[in-house]
Amino acid sequence: MTLEQLNNLVRIGELREEPFDAKEFNGLVTSARERLQDISQNTLSAAGQFDLLYNASHALALAALRHKGYRSHNRYQVFQCLVHTLVLSVVKTQVFTQCHQRRNVAEYQGHLEIEEVLLKEFHQLANELLTLVEALEPIE
């Protein structure tokens, strides 16, 4: 990971530097962990699972960005930064981008199409994010 790309995003106004806050970081990780645990309920619809996965993934992506000392209020950008914050592959990041786009269609147009295979892949990647974020070195 190079911070140069993240600093370039600061220069163009996509990110801003902000000191790490352990309480915020821990809250984001706890929220994500709880949402991922809630998905194991057999009574959830695909839309309910997708919503929990999306919000857990966003919380983890934001936690990774905050761990590096940056913030973005653009959800799309938070997912795009995973390439730099957690050294996630572009292919995996594209899944988060696709899910972000579907989330926007659901939120703003009231229509959610989610295939079972995408939901399964999203779930696996969200769990991978949790593992990667939990492995980040503590900052005091």
Secondary structure as GFF3:
##gff-version 3
##sequence-region A 1 140
A	DSSP	alpha_helix	3	11	.	.	.	ID=ss1
A	DSSP	beta_strand	16	17	.	.	.	ID=ss2
A	DSSP	alpha_helix	22	38	.	.	.	ID=ss3
A	DSSP	alpha_helix	46	67	.	.	.	ID=ss4
A	DSSP	beta_strand	70	71	.	.	.	ID=ss5
A	DSSP	alpha_helix	75	80	.	.	.	ID=ss6
A	DSSP	alpha_helix	82	85	.	.	.	ID=ss7
A	DSSP	alpha_helix	90	109	.	.	.	ID=ss8
A	DSSP	alpha_helix	116	134	.	.	.	ID=ss9
###
